[in-house]
Amino acid sequence: MGAAFWIKRFSLALVVAFVVLFGVELAKGHSQVAAVQFASFWAVVTGTIFTLAGYVRYRRNPACWLPNDRKA
């Protein structure tokens, strides 16, 4: 998994979080400027945490820890 994969993953999480948070803030009656500021900040935080958590899981690779002769 190269850099492009992780950038796409971050971008997708960023966009989804932004849209959801922006919509919620508008529904709560906040101004558009305040909603954009709030959604932008928390979308970056969410995207970063989501991507880093996935990267840590990828680096640990728990699938390699399974025994070879596992009987189900």
mmCIF file as Biopython writes it, N, C-alpha, C and O atoms, coordinates in Angstrom:
data_model
#
loop_
_atom_site.group_PDB
_atom_site.id
_atom_site.type_symbol
_atom_site.label_atom_id
_atom_site.label_alt_id
_atom_site.label_comp_id
_atom_site.label_asym_id
_atom_site.label_entity_id
_atom_site.label_seq_id
_atom_site.pdbx_PDB_ins_code
_atom_site.Cartn_x
_atom_site.Cartn_y
_atom_site.Cartn_z
_atom_site.occupancy
_atom_site.B_iso_or_equiv
_atom_site.auth_seq_id
_atom_site.auth_asym_id
_atom_site.pdbx_PDB_model_num
ATOM 1   N N  . MET A ? 1  ? 0.853   -1.168  0.000  1.0 0.0 1  A 1 
ATOM 2   C CA . MET A ? 1  ? 0.000   0.000   0.000  1.0 0.0 1  A 1 
ATOM 3   C C  . MET A ? 1  ? 0.896   1.227   0.000  1.0 0.0 1  A 1 
ATOM 4   O O  . MET A ? 1  ? 1.605   1.521   0.963  1.0 0.0 1  A 1 
ATOM 5   N N  . GLY A ? 2  ? 0.833   1.922   -1.113 1.0 0.0 2  A 1 
ATOM 6   C CA . GLY A ? 2  ? 1.689   3.080   -1.273 1.0 0.0 2  A 1 
ATOM 7   C C  . GLY A ? 2  ? 1.073   4.352   -0.714 1.0 0.0 2  A 1 
ATOM 8   O O  . GLY A ? 2  ? 0.020   4.341   -0.075 1.0 0.0 2  A 1 
ATOM 9   N N  . ALA A ? 3  ? 1.769   5.441   -0.979 1.0 0.0 3  A 1 
ATOM 10  C CA . ALA A ? 3  ? 1.330   6.741   -0.473 1.0 0.0 3  A 1 
ATOM 11  C C  . ALA A ? 3  ? -0.020  7.140   -1.063 1.0 0.0 3  A 1 
ATOM 12  O O  . ALA A ? 3  ? -0.833  7.765   -0.381 1.0 0.0 3  A 1 
ATOM 13  N N  . ALA A ? 4  ? -0.263  6.787   -2.314 1.0 0.0 4  A 1 
ATOM 14  C CA . ALA A ? 4  ? -1.530  7.157   -2.956 1.0 0.0 4  A 1 
ATOM 15  C C  . ALA A ? 4  ? -2.719  6.542   -2.217 1.0 0.0 4  A 1 
ATOM 16  O O  . ALA A ? 4  ? -3.753  7.191   -2.062 1.0 0.0 4  A 1 
ATOM 17  N N  . PHE A ? 5  ? -2.580  5.309   -1.764 1.0 0.0 5  A 1 
ATOM 18  C CA . PHE A ? 5  ? -3.658  4.649   -1.023 1.0 0.0 5  A 1 
ATOM 19  C C  . PHE A ? 5  ? -3.989  5.414   0.247  1.0 0.0 5  A 1 
ATOM 20  O O  . PHE A ? 5  ? -5.159  5.655   0.543  1.0 0.0 5  A 1 
ATOM 21  N N  . TRP A ? 6  ? -2.960  5.799   0.999  1.0 0.0 6  A 1 
ATOM 22  C CA . TRP A ? 6  ? -3.186  6.481   2.273  1.0 0.0 6  A 1 
ATOM 23  C C  . TRP A ? 6  ? -3.711  7.893   2.060  1.0 0.0 6  A 1 
ATOM 24  O O  . TRP A ? 6  ? -4.505  8.384   2.863  1.0 0.0 6  A 1 
ATOM 25  N N  . ILE A ? 7  ? -3.280  8.551   0.991  1.0 0.0 7  A 1 
ATOM 26  C CA . ILE A ? 7  ? -3.801  9.888   0.680  1.0 0.0 7  A 1 
ATOM 27  C C  . ILE A ? 7  ? -5.272  9.803   0.295  1.0 0.0 7  A 1 
ATOM 28  O O  . ILE A ? 7  ? -6.074  10.634  0.720  1.0 0.0 7  A 1 
ATOM 29  N N  . LYS A ? 8  ? -5.630  8.803   -0.508 1.0 0.0 8  A 1 
ATOM 30  C CA . LYS A ? 8  ? -7.039  8.615   -0.877 1.0 0.0 8  A 1 
ATOM 31  C C  . LYS A ? 8  ? -7.887  8.299   0.357  1.0 0.0 8  A 1 
ATOM 32  O O  . LYS A ? 8  ? -8.998  8.809   0.503  1.0 0.0 8  A 1 
ATOM 33  N N  . ARG A ? 9  ? -7.363  7.471   1.224  1.0 0.0 9  A 1 
ATOM 34  C CA . ARG A ? 9  ? -8.083  7.097   2.447  1.0 0.0 9  A 1 
ATOM 35  C C  . ARG A ? 9  ? -8.310  8.317   3.329  1.0 0.0 9  A 1 
ATOM 36  O O  . ARG A ? 9  ? -9.407  8.511   3.853  1.0 0.0 9  A 1 
ATOM 37  N N  . PHE A ? 10 ? -7.272  9.146   3.496  1.0 0.0 10 A 1 
ATOM 38  C CA . PHE A ? 10 ? -7.389  10.372  4.283  1.0 0.0 10 A 1 
ATOM 39  C C  . PHE A ? 10 ? -8.390  11.321  3.637  1.0 0.0 10 A 1 
ATOM 40  O O  . PHE A ? 10 ? -9.232  11.900  4.323  1.0 0.0 10 A 1 
ATOM 41  N N  . SER A ? 11 ? -8.298  11.482  2.319  1.0 0.0 11 A 1 
ATOM 42  C CA . SER A ? 11 ? -9.195  12.400  1.609  1.0 0.0 11 A 1 
ATOM 43  C C  . SER A ? 11 ? -10.649 11.975  1.735  1.0 0.0 11 A 1 
ATOM 44  O O  . SER A ? 11 ? -11.527 12.812  1.947  1.0 0.0 11 A 1 
ATOM 45  N N  . LEU A ? 12 ? -10.904 10.697  1.609  1.0 0.0 12 A 1 
ATOM 46  C CA . LEU A ? 12 ? -12.275 10.206  1.727  1.0 0.0 12 A 1 
ATOM 47  C C  . LEU A ? 12 ? -12.823 10.444  3.131  1.0 0.0 12 A 1 
ATOM 48  O O  . LEU A ? 12 ? -13.954 10.906  3.286  1.0 0.0 12 A 1 
ATOM 49  N N  . ALA A ? 13 ? -12.039 10.134  4.139  1.0 0.0 13 A 1 
ATOM 50  C CA . ALA A ? 13 ? -12.474 10.367  5.521  1.0 0.0 13 A 1 
ATOM 51  C C  . ALA A ? 13 ? -12.682 11.855  5.769  1.0 0.0 13 A 1 
ATOM 52  O O  . ALA A ? 13 ? -13.628 12.244  6.454  1.0 0.0 13 A 1 
ATOM 53  N N  . LEU A ? 14 ? -11.810 12.684  5.218  1.0 0.0 14 A 1 
ATOM 54  C CA . LEU A ? 14 ? -11.905 14.130  5.382  1.0 0.0 14 A 1 
ATOM 55  C C  . LEU A ? 14 ? -13.199 14.663  4.778  1.0 0.0 14 A 1 
ATOM 56  O O  . LEU A ? 14 ? -13.916 15.432  5.418  1.0 0.0 14 A 1 
ATOM 57  N N  . VAL A ? 15 ? -13.494 14.259  3.553  1.0 0.0 15 A 1 
ATOM 58  C CA . VAL A ? 15 ? -14.690 14.756  2.861  1.0 0.0 15 A 1 
ATOM 59  C C  . VAL A ? 15 ? -15.963 14.297  3.565  1.0 0.0 15 A 1 
ATOM 60  O O  . VAL A ? 15 ? -16.877 15.093  3.777  1.0 0.0 15 A 1 
ATOM 61  N N  . VAL A ? 16 ? -16.025 13.028  3.923  1.0 0.0 16 A 1 
ATOM 62  C CA . VAL A ? 16 ? -17.226 12.505  4.585  1.0 0.0 16 A 1 
ATOM 63  C C  . VAL A ? 16 ? -17.450 13.202  5.922  1.0 0.0 16 A 1 
ATOM 64  O O  . VAL A ? 16 ? -18.569 13.612  6.232  1.0 0.0 16 A 1 
ATOM 65  N N  . ALA A ? 17 ? -16.392 13.337  6.712  1.0 0.0 17 A 1 
ATOM 66  C CA . ALA A ? 17 ? -16.522 14.004  8.009  1.0 0.0 17 A 1 
ATOM 67  C C  . ALA A ? 17 ? -16.932 15.460  7.832  1.0 0.0 17 A 1 
ATOM 68  O O  . ALA A ? 17 ? -17.764 15.964  8.585  1.0 0.0 17 A 1 
ATOM 69  N N  . PHE A ? 18 ? -16.357 16.137  6.846  1.0 0.0 18 A 1 
ATOM 70  C CA . PHE A ? 18 ? -16.691 17.543  6.622  1.0 0.0 18 A 1 
ATOM 71  C C  . PHE A ? 18 ? -18.160 17.708  6.258  1.0 0.0 18 A 1 
ATOM 72  O O  . PHE A ? 18 ? -18.850 18.563  6.813  1.0 0.0 18 A 1 
ATOM 73  N N  . VAL A ? 19 ? -18.633 16.896  5.333  1.0 0.0 19 A 1 
ATOM 74  C CA . VAL A ? 19 ? -20.029 17.011  4.887  1.0 0.0 19 A 1 
ATOM 75  C C  . VAL A ? 19 ? -20.988 16.760  6.047  1.0 0.0 19 A 1 
ATOM 76  O O  . VAL A ? 19 ? -21.948 17.507  6.238  1.0 0.0 19 A 1 
ATOM 77  N N  . VAL A ? 20 ? -20.730 15.720  6.811  1.0 0.0 20 A 1 
ATOM 78  C CA . VAL A ? 20 ? -21.614 15.393  7.936  1.0 0.0 20 A 1 
ATOM 79  C C  . VAL A ? 20 ? -21.592 16.502  8.985  1.0 0.0 20 A 1 
ATOM 80  O O  . VAL A ? 20 ? -22.645 16.958  9.429  1.0 0.0 20 A 1 
ATOM 81  N N  . LEU A ? 21 ? -20.409 16.930  9.377  1.0 0.0 21 A 1 
ATOM 82  C CA . LEU A ? 21 ? -20.297 17.957  10.413 1.0 0.0 21 A 1 
ATOM 83  C C  . LEU A ? 21 ? -20.846 19.303  9.947  1.0 0.0 21 A 1 
ATOM 84  O O  . LEU A ? 21 ? -21.475 20.018  10.727 1.0 0.0 21 A 1 
ATOM 85  N N  . PHE A ? 22 ? -20.616 19.648  8.702  1.0 0.0 22 A 1 
ATOM 86  C CA . PHE A ? 22 ? -21.136 20.899  8.160  1.0 0.0 22 A 1 
ATOM 87  C C  . PHE A ? 22 ? -22.664 20.888  8.164  1.0 0.0 22 A 1 
ATOM 88  O O  . PHE A ? 22 ? -23.296 21.871  8.550  1.0 0.0 22 A 1 
ATOM 89  N N  . GLY A ? 23 ? -23.248 19.776  7.734  1.0 0.0 23 A 1 
ATOM 90  C CA . GLY A ? 23 ? -24.703 19.657  7.739  1.0 0.0 23 A 1 
ATOM 91  C C  . GLY A ? 23 ? -25.289 19.738  9.136  1.0 0.0 23 A 1 
ATOM 92  O O  . GLY A ? 23 ? -26.321 20.375  9.346  1.0 0.0 23 A 1 
ATOM 93  N N  . VAL A ? 24 ? -24.640 19.099  10.081 1.0 0.0 24 A 1 
ATOM 94  C CA . VAL A ? 24 ? -25.122 19.125  11.465 1.0 0.0 24 A 1 
ATOM 95  C C  . VAL A ? 24 ? -25.050 20.536  12.033 1.0 0.0 24 A 1 
ATOM 96  O O  . VAL A ? 24 ? -25.984 20.990  12.694 1.0 0.0 24 A 1 
ATOM 97  N N  . GLU A ? 25 ? -23.960 21.221  11.780 1.0 0.0 25 A 1 
ATOM 98  C CA . GLU A ? 25 ? -23.810 22.584  12.293 1.0 0.0 25 A 1 
ATOM 99  C C  . GLU A ? 25 ? -24.845 23.524  11.676 1.0 0.0 25 A 1 
ATOM 100 O O  . GLU A ? 25 ? -25.383 24.389  12.366 1.0 0.0 25 A 1 
ATOM 101 N N  . LEU A ? 26 ? -25.125 23.361  10.392 1.0 0.0 26 A 1 
ATOM 102 C CA . LEU A ? 26 ? -26.160 24.191  9.764  1.0 0.0 26 A 1 
ATOM 103 C C  . LEU A ? 26 ? -27.533 23.862  10.338 1.0 0.0 26 A 1 
ATOM 104 O O  . LEU A ? 26 ? -28.352 24.755  10.554 1.0 0.0 26 A 1 
ATOM 105 N N  . ALA A ? 27 ? -27.780 22.581  10.582 1.0 0.0 27 A 1 
ATOM 106 C CA . ALA A ? 27 ? -29.069 22.172  11.153 1.0 0.0 27 A 1 
ATOM 107 C C  . ALA A ? 27 ? -29.250 22.717  12.564 1.0 0.0 27 A 1 
ATOM 108 O O  . ALA A ? 27 ? -30.375 22.965  12.997 1.0 0.0 27 A 1 
ATOM 109 N N  . LYS A ? 28 ? -28.151 22.903  13.276 1.0 0.0 28 A 1 
ATOM 110 C CA . LYS A ? 28 ? -28.223 23.458  14.625 1.0 0.0 28 A 1 
ATOM 111 C C  . LYS A ? 28 ? -28.412 24.974  14.612 1.0 0.0 28 A 1 
ATOM 112 O O  . LYS A ? 28 ? -28.610 25.581  15.664 1.0 0.0 28 A 1 
ATOM 113 N N  . GLY A ? 29 ? -28.352 25.589  13.427 1.0 0.0 29 A 1 
ATOM 114 C CA . GLY A ? 29 ? -28.613 27.016  13.318 1.0 0.0 29 A 1 
ATOM 115 C C  . GLY A ? 29 ? -27.390 27.909  13.353 1.0 0.0 29 A 1 
ATOM 116 O O  . GLY A ? 29 ? -27.521 29.123  13.507 1.0 0.0 29 A 1 
ATOM 117 N N  . HIS A ? 30 ? -26.206 27.339  13.214 1.0 0.0 30 A 1 
ATOM 118 C CA . HIS A ? 30 ? -24.987 28.150  13.201 1.0 0.0 30 A 1 
ATOM 119 C C  . HIS A ? 30 ? -24.815 28.804  11.831 1.0 0.0 30 A 1 
ATOM 120 O O  . HIS A ? 30 ? -25.369 28.333  10.837 1.0 0.0 30 A 1 
ATOM 121 N N  . SER A ? 31 ? -24.051 29.880  11.784 1.0 0.0 31 A 1 
ATOM 122 C CA . SER A ? 31 ? -23.792 30.548  10.505 1.0 0.0 31 A 1 
ATOM 123 C C  . SER A ? 31 ? -22.912 29.658  9.632  1.0 0.0 31 A 1 
ATOM 124 O O  . SER A ? 31 ? -22.257 28.738  10.123 1.0 0.0 31 A 1 
ATOM 125 N N  . GLN A ? 32 ? -22.908 29.945  8.331  1.0 0.0 32 A 1 
ATOM 126 C CA . GLN A ? 32 ? -22.120 29.128  7.412  1.0 0.0 32 A 1 
ATOM 127 C C  . GLN A ? 32 ? -20.624 29.238  7.691  1.0 0.0 32 A 1 
ATOM 128 O O  . GLN A ? 32 ? -19.896 28.252  7.580  1.0 0.0 32 A 1 
ATOM 129 N N  . VAL A ? 33 ? -20.171 30.422  8.048  1.0 0.0 33 A 1 
ATOM 130 C CA . VAL A ? 33 ? -18.748 30.606  8.334  1.0 0.0 33 A 1 
ATOM 131 C C  . VAL A ? 33 ? -18.338 29.783  9.552  1.0 0.0 33 A 1 
ATOM 132 O O  . VAL A ? 33 ? -17.314 29.101  9.531  1.0 0.0 33 A 1 
ATOM 133 N N  . ALA A ? 34 ? -19.134 29.850  10.603 1.0 0.0 34 A 1 
ATOM 134 C CA . ALA A ? 34 ? -18.833 29.073  11.806 1.0 0.0 34 A 1 
ATOM 135 C C  . ALA A ? 34 ? -18.910 27.577  11.515 1.0 0.0 34 A 1 
ATOM 136 O O  . ALA A ? 34 ? -18.101 26.800  12.023 1.0 0.0 34 A 1 
ATOM 137 N N  . ALA A ? 35 ? -19.879 27.177  10.700 1.0 0.0 35 A 1 
ATOM 138 C CA . ALA A ? 35 ? -20.023 25.760  10.356 1.0 0.0 35 A 1 
ATOM 139 C C  . ALA A ? 35 ? -18.828 25.265  9.550  1.0 0.0 35 A 1 
ATOM 140 O O  . ALA A ? 35 ? -18.352 24.150  9.765  1.0 0.0 35 A 1 
ATOM 141 N N  . VAL A ? 36 ? -18.343 26.085  8.627  1.0 0.0 36 A 1 
ATOM 142 C CA . VAL A ? 36 ? -17.178 25.697  7.823  1.0 0.0 36 A 1 
ATOM 143 C C  . VAL A ? 36 ? -15.937 25.586  8.702  1.0 0.0 36 A 1 
ATOM 144 O O  . VAL A ? 36 ? -15.157 24.644  8.556  1.0 0.0 36 A 1 
ATOM 145 N N  . GLN A ? 37 ? -15.749 26.527  9.604  1.0 0.0 37 A 1 
ATOM 146 C CA . GLN A ? 37 ? -14.587 26.480  10.494 1.0 0.0 37 A 1 
ATOM 147 C C  . GLN A ? 37 ? -14.623 25.237  11.383 1.0 0.0 37 A 1 
ATOM 148 O O  . GLN A ? 37 ? -13.625 24.529  11.511 1.0 0.0 37 A 1 
ATOM 149 N N  . PHE A ? 38 ? -15.761 24.983  11.983 1.0 0.0 38 A 1 
ATOM 150 C CA . PHE A ? 38 ? -15.914 23.826  12.861 1.0 0.0 38 A 1 
ATOM 151 C C  . PHE A ? 38 ? -15.700 22.530  12.081 1.0 0.0 38 A 1 
ATOM 152 O O  . PHE A ? 38 ? -14.935 21.661  12.499 1.0 0.0 38 A 1 
ATOM 153 N N  . ALA A ? 39 ? -16.383 22.413  10.949 1.0 0.0 39 A 1 
ATOM 154 C CA . ALA A ? 39 ? -16.309 21.186  10.159 1.0 0.0 39 A 1 
ATOM 155 C C  . ALA A ? 39 ? -14.907 20.970  9.599  1.0 0.0 39 A 1 
ATOM 156 O O  . ALA A ? 39 ? -14.436 19.834  9.545  1.0 0.0 39 A 1 
ATOM 157 N N  . SER A ? 40 ? -14.243 22.025  9.187  1.0 0.0 40 A 1 
ATOM 158 C CA . SER A ? 40 ? -12.889 21.890  8.644  1.0 0.0 40 A 1 
ATOM 159 C C  . SER A ? 40 ? -11.922 21.363  9.695  1.0 0.0 40 A 1 
ATOM 160 O O  . SER A ? 40 ? -11.170 20.421  9.441  1.0 0.0 40 A 1 
ATOM 161 N N  . PHE A ? 41 ? -11.945 21.967  10.862 1.0 0.0 41 A 1 
ATOM 162 C CA . PHE A ? 41 ? -11.032 21.542  11.925 1.0 0.0 41 A 1 
ATOM 163 C C  . PHE A ? 41 ? -11.267 20.087  12.308 1.0 0.0 41 A 1 
ATOM 164 O O  . PHE A ? 41 ? -10.327 19.292  12.345 1.0 0.0 41 A 1 
ATOM 165 N N  . TRP A ? 42 ? -12.510 19.739  12.590 1.0 0.0 42 A 1 
ATOM 166 C CA . TRP A ? 42 ? -12.791 18.386  13.057 1.0 0.0 42 A 1 
ATOM 167 C C  . TRP A ? 42 ? -12.698 17.352  11.948 1.0 0.0 42 A 1 
ATOM 168 O O  . TRP A ? 42 ? -12.456 16.178  12.229 1.0 0.0 42 A 1 
ATOM 169 N N  . ALA A ? 43 ? -12.881 17.751  10.706 1.0 0.0 43 A 1 
ATOM 170 C CA . ALA A ? 43 ? -12.695 16.819  9.594  1.0 0.0 43 A 1 
ATOM 171 C C  . ALA A ? 43 ? -11.221 16.449  9.459  1.0 0.0 43 A 1 
ATOM 172 O O  . ALA A ? 43 ? -10.894 15.290  9.203  1.0 0.0 43 A 1 
ATOM 173 N N  . VAL A ? 44 ? -10.334 17.424  9.629  1.0 0.0 44 A 1 
ATOM 174 C CA . VAL A ? 44 ? -8.898  17.136  9.571  1.0 0.0 44 A 1 
ATOM 175 C C  . VAL A ? 44 ? -8.499  16.220  10.727 1.0 0.0 44 A 1 
ATOM 176 O O  . VAL A ? 44 ? -7.740  15.270  10.534 1.0 0.0 44 A 1 
ATOM 177 N N  . VAL A ? 45 ? -9.000  16.500  11.910 1.0 0.0 45 A 1 
ATOM 178 C CA . VAL A ? 45 ? -8.693  15.657  13.074 1.0 0.0 45 A 1 
ATOM 179 C C  . VAL A ? 45 ? -9.205  14.236  12.841 1.0 0.0 45 A 1 
ATOM 180 O O  . VAL A ? 45 ? -8.484  13.266  13.073 1.0 0.0 45 A 1 
ATOM 181 N N  . THR A ? 46 ? -10.444 14.118  12.385 1.0 0.0 46 A 1 
ATOM 182 C CA . THR A ? 46 ? -11.040 12.806  12.142 1.0 0.0 46 A 1 
ATOM 183 C C  . THR A ? 46 ? -10.288 12.044  11.058 1.0 0.0 46 A 1 
ATOM 184 O O  . THR A ? 46 ? -9.985  10.863  11.227 1.0 0.0 46 A 1 
ATOM 185 N N  . GLY A ? 47 ? -9.985  12.706  9.953  1.0 0.0 47 A 1 
ATOM 186 C CA . GLY A ? 47 ? -9.250  12.066  8.869  1.0 0.0 47 A 1 
ATOM 187 C C  . GLY A ? 47 ? -7.879  11.589  9.303  1.0 0.0 47 A 1 
ATOM 188 O O  . GLY A ? 47 ? -7.439  10.507  8.915  1.0 0.0 47 A 1 
ATOM 189 N N  . THR A ? 48 ? -7.202  12.397  10.110 1.0 0.0 48 A 1 
ATOM 190 C CA . THR A ? 48 ? -5.874  12.029  10.597 1.0 0.0 48 A 1 
ATOM 191 C C  . THR A ? 48 ? -5.937  10.810  11.506 1.0 0.0 48 A 1 
ATOM 192 O O  . THR A ? 48 ? -5.158  9.872   11.343 1.0 0.0 48 A 1 
ATOM 193 N N  . ILE A ? 49 ? -6.849  10.820  12.449 1.0 0.0 49 A 1 
ATOM 194 C CA . ILE A ? 49 ? -6.970  9.686   13.374 1.0 0.0 49 A 1 
ATOM 195 C C  . ILE A ? 49 ? -7.371  8.418   12.625 1.0 0.0 49 A 1 
ATOM 196 O O  . ILE A ? 49 ? -6.815  7.349   12.876 1.0 0.0 49 A 1 
ATOM 197 N N  . PHE A ? 50 ? -8.324  8.527   11.716 1.0 0.0 50 A 1 
ATOM 198 C CA . PHE A ? 50 ? -8.779  7.374   10.945 1.0 0.0 50 A 1 
ATOM 199 C C  . PHE A ? 50 ? -7.636  6.780   10.125 1.0 0.0 50 A 1 
ATOM 200 O O  . PHE A ? 50 ? -7.450  5.563   10.102 1.0 0.0 50 A 1 
ATOM 201 N N  . THR A ? 51 ? -6.878  7.633   9.458  1.0 0.0 51 A 1 
ATOM 202 C CA . THR A ? 51 ? -5.792  7.161   8.605  1.0 0.0 51 A 1 
ATOM 203 C C  . THR A ? 51 ? -4.643  6.586   9.430  1.0 0.0 51 A 1 
ATOM 204 O O  . THR A ? 51 ? -4.092  5.543   9.079  1.0 0.0 51 A 1 
ATOM 205 N N  . LEU A ? 52 ? -4.281  7.250   10.509 1.0 0.0 52 A 1 
ATOM 206 C CA . LEU A ? 52 ? -3.198  6.734   11.351 1.0 0.0 52 A 1 
ATOM 207 C C  . LEU A ? 52 ? -3.568  5.406   12.004 1.0 0.0 52 A 1 
ATOM 208 O O  . LEU A ? 52 ? -2.722  4.521   12.130 1.0 0.0 52 A 1 
ATOM 209 N N  . ALA A ? 53 ? -4.814  5.262   12.416 1.0 0.0 53 A 1 
ATOM 210 C CA . ALA A ? 53 ? -5.248  3.988   13.003 1.0 0.0 53 A 1 
ATOM 211 C C  . ALA A ? 53 ? -5.162  2.866   11.969 1.0 0.0 53 A 1 
ATOM 212 O O  . ALA A ? 53 ? -4.726  1.760   12.288 1.0 0.0 53 A 1 
ATOM 213 N N  . GLY A ? 54 ? -5.570  3.143   10.749 1.0 0.0 54 A 1 
ATOM 214 C CA . GLY A ? 54 ? -5.456  2.146   9.690  1.0 0.0 54 A 1 
ATOM 215 C C  . GLY A ? 54 ? -4.014  1.810   9.367  1.0 0.0 54 A 1 
ATOM 216 O O  . GLY A ? 54 ? -3.679  0.652   9.116  1.0 0.0 54 A 1 
ATOM 217 N N  . TYR A ? 55 ? -3.160  2.822   9.372  1.0 0.0 55 A 1 
ATOM 218 C CA . TYR A ? 55 ? -1.743  2.600   9.083  1.0 0.0 55 A 1 
ATOM 219 C C  . TYR A ? 55 ? -1.084  1.752   10.172 1.0 0.0 55 A 1 
ATOM 220 O O  . TYR A ? 55 ? -0.283  0.866   9.874  1.0 0.0 55 A 1 
ATOM 221 N N  . VAL A ? 56 ? -1.421  2.024   11.428 1.0 0.0 56 A 1 
ATOM 222 C CA . VAL A ? 56 ? -0.860  1.237   12.531 1.0 0.0 56 A 1 
ATOM 223 C C  . VAL A ? 56 ? -1.307  -0.217  12.410 1.0 0.0 56 A 1 
ATOM 224 O O  . VAL A ? 56 ? -0.504  -1.132  12.592 1.0 0.0 56 A 1 
ATOM 225 N N  . ARG A ? 57 ? -2.575  -0.430  12.108 1.0 0.0 57 A 1 
ATOM 226 C CA . ARG A ? 57 ? -3.056  -1.815  11.925 1.0 0.0 57 A 1 
ATOM 227 C C  . ARG A ? 57 ? -2.349  -2.484  10.757 1.0 0.0 57 A 1 
ATOM 228 O O  . ARG A ? 57 ? -2.004  -3.664  10.830 1.0 0.0 57 A 1 
ATOM 229 N N  . TYR A ? 58 ? -2.132  -1.735  9.679  1.0 0.0 58 A 1 
ATOM 230 C CA . TYR A ? 58 ? -1.443  -2.280  8.510  1.0 0.0 58 A 1 
ATOM 231 C C  . TYR A ? 58 ? 0.001   -2.654  8.856  1.0 0.0 58 A 1 
ATOM 232 O O  . TYR A ? 58 ? 0.490   -3.699  8.429  1.0 0.0 58 A 1 
ATOM 233 N N  . ARG A ? 59 ? 0.673   -1.813  9.620  1.0 0.0 59 A 1 
ATOM 234 C CA . ARG A ? 59 ? 2.071   -2.073  9.971  1.0 0.0 59 A 1 
ATOM 235 C C  . ARG A ? 59 ? 2.201   -3.269  10.921 1.0 0.0 59 A 1 
ATOM 236 O O  . ARG A ? 59 ? 3.170   -4.023  10.838 1.0 0.0 59 A 1 
ATOM 237 N N  . ARG A ? 60 ? 1.243   -3.441  11.807 1.0 0.0 60 A 1 
ATOM 238 C CA . ARG A ? 60 ? 1.292   -4.581  12.738 1.0 0.0 60 A 1 
ATOM 239 C C  . ARG A ? 60 ? 0.983   -5.882  12.024 1.0 0.0 60 A 1 
ATOM 240 O O  . ARG A ? 60 ? 1.527   -6.930  12.371 1.0 0.0 60 A 1 
ATOM 241 N N  . ASN A ? 61 ? 0.111   -5.818  11.026 1.0 0.0 61 A 1 
ATOM 242 C CA . ASN A ? 61 ? -0.266  -6.963  10.201 1.0 0.0 61 A 1 
ATOM 243 C C  . ASN A ? 61 ? -0.634  -8.183  11.039 1.0 0.0 61 A 1 
ATOM 244 O O  . ASN A ? 61 ? 0.101   -9.171  11.038 1.0 0.0 61 A 1 
ATOM 245 N N  . PRO A ? 62 ? -1.749  -8.134  11.749 1.0 0.0 62 A 1 
ATOM 246 C CA . PRO A ? 62 ? -2.124  -9.258  12.615 1.0 0.0 62 A 1 
ATOM 247 C C  . PRO A ? 62 ? -2.395  -10.554 11.855 1.0 0.0 62 A 1 
ATOM 248 O O  . PRO A ? 62 ? -2.395  -11.622 12.466 1.0 0.0 62 A 1 
ATOM 249 N N  . ALA A ? 63 ? -2.624  -10.495 10.554 1.0 0.0 63 A 1 
ATOM 250 C CA . ALA A ? 63 ? -2.860  -11.718 9.793  1.0 0.0 63 A 1 
ATOM 251 C C  . ALA A ? 63 ? -1.617  -12.606 9.797  1.0 0.0 63 A 1 
ATOM 252 O O  . ALA A ? 63 ? -1.732  -13.826 9.680  1.0 0.0 63 A 1 
ATOM 253 N N  . CYS A ? 64 ? -0.458  -12.022 9.927  1.0 0.0 64 A 1 
ATOM 254 C CA . CYS A ? 64 ? 0.783   -12.805 9.947  1.0 0.0 64 A 1 
ATOM 255 C C  . CYS A ? 64 ? 0.979   -13.535 11.269 1.0 0.0 64 A 1 
ATOM 256 O O  . CYS A ? 64 ? 1.808   -14.441 11.353 1.0 0.0 64 A 1 
ATOM 257 N N  . TRP A ? 65 ? 0.241   -13.163 12.288 1.0 0.0 65 A 1 
ATOM 258 C CA . TRP A ? 65 ? 0.417   -13.772 13.598 1.0 0.0 65 A 1 
ATOM 259 C C  . TRP A ? 65 ? -0.355  -15.081 13.745 1.0 0.0 65 A 1 
ATOM 260 O O  . TRP A ? 65 ? -0.174  -15.787 14.736 1.0 0.0 65 A 1 
ATOM 261 N N  . LEU A ? 66 ? -1.202  -15.416 12.791 1.0 0.0 66 A 1 
ATOM 262 C CA . LEU A ? 66 ? -1.991  -16.640 12.894 1.0 0.0 66 A 1 
ATOM 263 C C  . LEU A ? 66 ? -1.091  -17.856 12.693 1.0 0.0 66 A 1 
ATOM 264 O O  . LEU A ? 66 ? -0.174  -17.817 11.872 1.0 0.0 66 A 1 
ATOM 265 N N  . PRO A ? 67 ? -1.342  -18.925 13.426 1.0 0.0 67 A 1 
ATOM 266 C CA . PRO A ? 67 ? -0.543  -20.137 13.226 1.0 0.0 67 A 1 
ATOM 267 C C  . PRO A ? 67 ? -0.840  -20.741 11.854 1.0 0.0 67 A 1 
ATOM 268 O O  . PRO A ? 67 ? -1.948  -20.607 11.335 1.0 0.0 67 A 1 
ATOM 269 N N  . ASN A ? 68 ? 0.152   -21.401 11.279 1.0 0.0 68 A 1 
ATOM 270 C CA . ASN A ? 68 ? 0.006   -21.968 9.940  1.0 0.0 68 A 1 
ATOM 271 C C  . ASN A ? 68 ? -0.928  -23.172 9.909  1.0 0.0 68 A 1 
ATOM 272 O O  . ASN A ? 68 ? -1.616  -23.379 8.909  1.0 0.0 68 A 1 
ATOM 273 N N  . ASP A ? 69 ? -0.972  -23.961 10.960 1.0 0.0 69 A 1 
ATOM 274 C CA . ASP A ? 69 ? -1.784  -25.173 10.973 1.0 0.0 69 A 1 
ATOM 275 C C  . ASP A ? 69 ? -3.049  -25.011 11.816 1.0 0.0 69 A 1 
ATOM 276 O O  . ASP A ? 69 ? -3.446  -25.923 12.542 1.0 0.0 69 A 1 
ATOM 277 N N  . ARG A ? 70 ? -3.659  -23.865 11.709 1.0 0.0 70 A 1 
ATOM 278 C CA . ARG A ? 70 ? -4.875  -23.590 12.485 1.0 0.0 70 A 1 
ATOM 279 C C  . ARG A ? 70 ? -6.012  -24.492 11.996 1.0 0.0 70 A 1 
ATOM 280 O O  . ARG A ? 70 ? -6.269  -24.581 10.795 1.0 0.0 70 A 1 
ATOM 281 N N  . LYS A ? 71 ? -6.686  -25.156 12.930 1.0 0.0 71 A 1 
ATOM 282 C CA . LYS A ? 71 ? -7.805  -26.027 12.581 1.0 0.0 71 A 1 
ATOM 283 C C  . LYS A ? 71 ? -9.087  -25.374 13.054 1.0 0.0 71 A 1 
ATOM 284 O O  . LYS A ? 71 ? -9.235  -25.037 14.229 1.0 0.0 71 A 1 
ATOM 285 N N  . ALA A ? 72 ? -10.011 -25.200 12.124 1.0 0.0 72 A 1 
ATOM 286 C CA . ALA A ? 72 ? -11.274 -24.531 12.459 1.0 0.0 72 A 1 
ATOM 287 C C  . ALA A ? 72 ? -12.305 -25.520 12.910 1.0 0.0 72 A 1 
ATOM 288 O O  . ALA A ? 72 ? -13.429 -25.136 13.232 1.0 0.0 72 A 1 
#
